């Protein structure tokens, strides 16, 4: 799958965001090493610690379907360009990254931007 298409799926997912408190909608779409596609959006809760990020929502859906290795994830917010995953999401993505690593796709100023998870989370925790 083309990374631009993955980003388009993330844009669509962001439309389903439930973010009445922050007003910061986020959508994510990932592709596994088995070429399966999973999307997610953030959903907030009045007990802020219960909020789930779009990235972890997409990862959880993939895990529930039996997938364990992710090769790329696109993240989109209509609120800002370059919407990178938070620290918690970076660690979750690190847990399920493909052996060759994981690409993080965001919307840049003029085109997509591709970052390596290893650059966004150097020395991520692994057992």
GUTILO-575342 format. One record per residue (C-alpha): z, x, y; residue number from 1. Coordinates in steps of 0.2 Angstrom, whole numbers, plus 5000, padded with zeros to 4 digits. Layout:
<rs>
r w->Z u->X v->Y num->NUM
...
</rs>
This chain:
<rs>
r w->5000 u->5000 v->5000 num->1
r w->4996 u->5006 v->5017 num->2
r w->5011 u->5009 v->5028 num->3
r w->5004 u->4998 v->5042 num->4
r w->5004 u->4984 v->5030 num->5
r w->5022 u->4988 v->5025 num->6
r w->5027 u->4987 v->5044 num->7
r w->5018 u->4971 v->5046 num->8
r w->5029 u->4963 v->5032 num->9
r w->5044 u->4970 v->5040 num->10
r w->5039 u->4962 v->5056 num->11
r w->5037 u->4945 v->5047 num->12
r w->5054 u->4947 v->5039 num->13
r w->5062 u->4950 v->5056 num->14
r w->5057 u->4933 v->5061 num->15
r w->5070 u->4926 v->5048 num->16
r w->5084 u->4937 v->5056 num->17
r w->5101 u->4928 v->5059 num->18
r w->5108 u->4938 v->5073 num->19
r w->5116 u->4925 v->5085 num->20
r w->5129 u->4938 v->5091 num->21
r w->5120 u->4954 v->5094 num->22
r w->5103 u->4946 v->5097 num->23
r w->5096 u->4961 v->5088 num->24
r w->5084 u->4955 v->5075 num->25
r w->5078 u->4967 v->5062 num->26
r w->5066 u->4966 v->5047 num->27
r w->5063 u->4979 v->5033 num->28
r w->5051 u->4980 v->5019 num->29
r w->5051 u->4993 v->5005 num->30
r w->5040 u->4998 v->4991 num->31
r w->5047 u->5005 v->4975 num->32
r w->5040 u->5018 v->4963 num->33
r w->5033 u->5004 v->4953 num->34
r w->5023 u->4998 v->4968 num->35
r w->5034 u->4982 v->4970 num->36
r w->5037 u->4975 v->4988 num->37
r w->5054 u->4968 v->4994 num->38
r w->5058 u->4962 v->5011 num->39
r w->5074 u->4958 v->5020 num->40
r w->5081 u->4954 v->5037 num->41
r w->5098 u->4957 v->5045 num->42
r w->5111 u->4943 v->5045 num->43
r w->5127 u->4943 v->5055 num->44
r w->5143 u->4935 v->5053 num->45
r w->5157 u->4930 v->5065 num->46
r w->5168 u->4942 v->5055 num->47
r w->5157 u->4957 v->5061 num->48
r w->5161 u->4968 v->5046 num->49
r w->5152 u->4956 v->5035 num->50
r w->5136 u->4958 v->5043 num->51
r w->5122 u->4964 v->5032 num->52
r w->5108 u->4975 v->5039 num->53
r w->5089 u->4972 v->5034 num->54
r w->5087 u->4988 v->5025 num->55
r w->5102 u->4984 v->5013 num->56
r w->5096 u->4966 v->5011 num->57
r w->5079 u->4973 v->5005 num->58
r w->5087 u->4986 v->4994 num->59
r w->5099 u->4973 v->4986 num->60
r w->5084 u->4962 v->4982 num->61
r w->5075 u->4976 v->4974 num->62
r w->5091 u->4981 v->4964 num->63
r w->5093 u->4963 v->4958 num->64
r w->5075 u->4963 v->4952 num->65
r w->5079 u->4979 v->4941 num->66
r w->5071 u->4991 v->4953 num->67
r w->5080 u->5008 v->4956 num->68
r w->5068 u->5020 v->4965 num->69
r w->5061 u->5017 v->4982 num->70
r w->5047 u->5028 v->4989 num->71
r w->5046 u->5020 v->5007 num->72
r w->5054 u->5008 v->5019 num->73
r w->5047 u->5000 v->5035 num->74
r w->5059 u->4995 v->5048 num->75
r w->5055 u->4984 v->5063 num->76
r w->5064 u->4976 v->5078 num->77
r w->5056 u->4966 v->5092 num->78
r w->5070 u->4973 v->5102 num->79
r w->5065 u->4992 v->5102 num->80
r w->5053 u->5004 v->5096 num->81
r w->5058 u->5017 v->5083 num->82
r w->5071 u->5006 v->5075 num->83
r w->5079 u->5018 v->5063 num->84
r w->5092 u->5014 v->5049 num->85
r w->5111 u->5015 v->5053 num->86
r w->5121 u->5028 v->5044 num->87
r w->5127 u->5016 v->5030 num->88
r w->5109 u->5011 v->5027 num->89
r w->5104 u->5029 v->5026 num->90
r w->5117 u->5032 v->5013 num->91
r w->5111 u->5017 v->5003 num->92
r w->5093 u->5022 v->5004 num->93
r w->5098 u->5040 v->4998 num->94
r w->5106 u->5032 v->4983 num->95
r w->5090 u->5024 v->4977 num->96
r w->5077 u->5036 v->4984 num->97
r w->5062 u->5042 v->4973 num->98
r w->5063 u->5059 v->4966 num->99
r w->5050 u->5065 v->4978 num->100
r w->5060 u->5058 v->4993 num->101
r w->5058 u->5042 v->5004 num->102
r w->5048 u->5039 v->5019 num->103
r w->5055 u->5029 v->5033 num->104
r w->5042 u->5020 v->5043 num->105
r w->5045 u->5013 v->5061 num->106
r w->5034 u->5007 v->5075 num->107
r w->5031 u->5020 v->5088 num->108
r w->5024 u->5019 v->5105 num->109
r w->5006 u->5019 v->5100 num->110
r w->5006 u->5020 v->5081 num->111
r w->5018 u->5020 v->5066 num->112
r w->5030 u->5035 v->5064 num->113
r w->5034 u->5042 v->5047 num->114
r w->5051 u->5051 v->5045 num->115
r w->5058 u->5058 v->5029 num->116
r w->5075 u->5051 v->5024 num->117
r w->5081 u->5069 v->5021 num->118
r w->5078 u->5073 v->5039 num->119
r w->5087 u->5057 v->5045 num->120
r w->5102 u->5061 v->5033 num->121
r w->5103 u->5079 v->5029 num->122
r w->5116 u->5083 v->5016 num->123
r w->5117 u->5065 v->5010 num->124
r w->5131 u->5062 v->4998 num->125
r w->5126 u->5062 v->4979 num->126
r w->5136 u->5063 v->4963 num->127
</rs>
